[in-house]
Every structure is written in structure tokens, then in C-alpha cells.
Amino acid sequence: MQLFWTPASPFTRKVVIAAKELGLWQRIDVKPTTWPLDWGYATVPFTAGLAAANPVARIPTLITDDGVALGDSTLICQHLNSLATDTRVIPTDGGQWPMWALYAVADGLLEAQVAMRAEMLRPDAIRSAGFLQKQQDRIRRCFDHIEEHAVELSVPGGSLPNLAQITAGIACGYQDWRDWLADFRPGRPALSNWYGEFSQRPAMRETEPSDTPEA
Ligand SMILES: N[C@@H](CCC(=O)N[C@@H](CS)C(=O)NCC(=O)O)C(=O)O
């Protein structure tokens, strides 16, 4: 399998963590991508092979062993989960709908964080304060929801974290990484405590975000 990747992308981090937790990481050939800083509001030169594989030209994009290009982190995680033989990050026992519900909130939170990143890259003259506020409001509501559902974040002994837990952890990590995003901890003690422990998992520590090369 080949994965178009950067260390800054929270959606890509989701795939990498899922692969590591599932024991599949060694089977993935990483294709680092570069992104000029105007990617957020302009068409930029794409890393060789990315747009040919996936016309949406976003990361993560995974080329499966059968040569199928999957251009979405949720699909890629479903594919990886299907390859796992033992424990899984997506339950198949009927308990998956509450997991997907929390996942959709955490994933919507990631979308808001990435939308803010793109907007922050725009020159001052074309940056929208209203758009940034809208995303901040969404982020606040999503973190509040996750705090209210913190009981669903605990990972039972002997199990892998599920995709909602992985995505919530990535959202917390992205919020910490970008200095223009507010600390998610005040008023959210359960989430804060959970993340303190969850962030120490090897797969989380090995994938802490860093800046994407521009060229
Ligand atoms: N829904 C997609 C979102 C992927 C996404 O937004 N990727 C960002 C990086 S975090 C990207 O490639 N942005 C480049 C662009 O929009 O041109 C997924 O889950 O994979």
C-alpha cells in the first residue's frame, strides 16, 4: 500500500494511528507530499502522482494493494480495519452506531480546524473574521459534546482505541499544536484527563504533528 502523507494533516494522522494500532504500518509505503503555503486558497503544484491517483488532490490518499485509490481518511480506515485479523478500530458487533455518532462530531471538529488553518493562510485583506468565528463556534460545540460523552472515550483493557477515540485524540492534539486555537481544557475536565493519558499511547507520540515542507 502507498500513502500520500504529511506530518501536519490531522486526517492523515488518523490513518497513520489506525495503521499503527492495527499492526499494519509496516505494510505502508509513505509518499511524503509538499504543500506551498497558499494551498488553502489557490491551486498549487501537487506532489507527483497525487492528482493522478485522486482528482480531489487531498491527503490522505491510499493506494491499496489492489491498486484502488482511496481518497478519504474514513474510507482508508475502513479498508485498514478490514485487513486486520484480530482486534479492530471499528467495531462490527452492533455497537458501531454510537461510535460513528461520536466519530462524526470529532471528524467535523477536524474539518473546522483545517478550515481555519486554510483561512489563516489567506492574506489579511481576504481573510474573513466571520468565517473564523463560525469555525471556532463549531469547535467549541464539538469539544463540549465530546466532554459530555467522555464516558465513551475510555479504552477497555485489551482493546484497541476505536476510530472515534482516535479522532477525538487527534482533535485535542491539533488544538494544542496550533497557537491560534484556544486551549480545549478549561471547563472540560473529563476530556482533559482522558487526553493526558491517551496522548501517551505510542501511536500518538510517534505521530505528533509538525510542519509540512512547502517544496
Ligand atoms: N474528508 C477528507 C478531508 C481531507 C483533507 O481535508 N485533507 C487536507 C489536509 S488535512 C488537504 O489535503 N487539503 C488540501 C486541499 O484542500 O487542497 C478526509 O477525511 O480524508
The ligand as an SDF file (V2000), in Angstrom:
LIG
                    3D

 20 19  0  0  0  0  0  0  0  0999 V2000
  -12.6510   14.3330    4.2850 N   0  0  0  0  0  0  0  0  0  0  0  0
  -11.2590   14.2120    3.9150 C   0  0  0  0  0  0  0  0  0  0  0  0
  -10.5430   15.5240    4.2330 C   0  0  0  0  0  0  0  0  0  0  0  0
   -9.0840   15.5330    3.7660 C   0  0  0  0  0  0  0  0  0  0  0  0
   -8.4600   16.9150    3.8330 C   0  0  0  0  0  0  0  0  0  0  0  0
   -9.1240   17.9350    4.0070 O   0  0  0  0  0  0  0  0  0  0  0  0
   -7.1300   16.9530    3.6700 N   0  0  0  0  0  0  0  0  0  0  0  0
   -6.4200   18.2010    3.6890 C   0  0  0  0  0  0  0  0  0  0  0  0
   -5.1900   18.1210    4.5830 C   0  0  0  0  0  0  0  0  0  0  0  0
   -5.6040   17.9470    6.2880 S   0  0  0  0  0  0  0  0  0  0  0  0
   -5.9030   18.5070    2.2850 C   0  0  0  0  0  0  0  0  0  0  0  0
   -5.3740   17.6430    1.6270 O   0  0  0  0  0  0  0  0  0  0  0  0
   -6.0360   19.7710    1.8480 N   0  0  0  0  0  0  0  0  0  0  0  0
   -5.5380   20.2090    0.5830 C   0  0  0  0  0  0  0  0  0  0  0  0
   -6.5430   20.9910   -0.1820 C   0  0  0  0  0  0  0  0  0  0  0  0
   -7.6970   21.1210    0.2680 O   0  0  0  0  0  0  0  0  0  0  0  0
   -6.1670   21.4670   -1.2570 O   0  0  0  0  0  0  0  0  0  0  0  0
  -10.6340   13.0290    4.6620 C   0  0  0  0  0  0  0  0  0  0  0  0
  -11.1990   12.6030    5.6930 O   0  0  0  0  0  0  0  0  0  0  0  0
   -9.6200   12.4980    4.2130 O   0  0  0  0  0  0  0  0  0  0  0  0
  1  2  1  0
  2  3  1  0
  2 18  1  0
  3  4  1  0
  4  5  1  0
  5  6  2  0
  5  7  1  0
  7  8  1  0
  8  9  1  0
  8 11  1  0
  9 10  1  0
 11 12  2  0
 11 13  1  0
 13 14  1  0
 14 15  1  0
 15 16  2  0
 15 17  1  0
 18 19  2  0
 18 20  1  0
M  END
$$$$
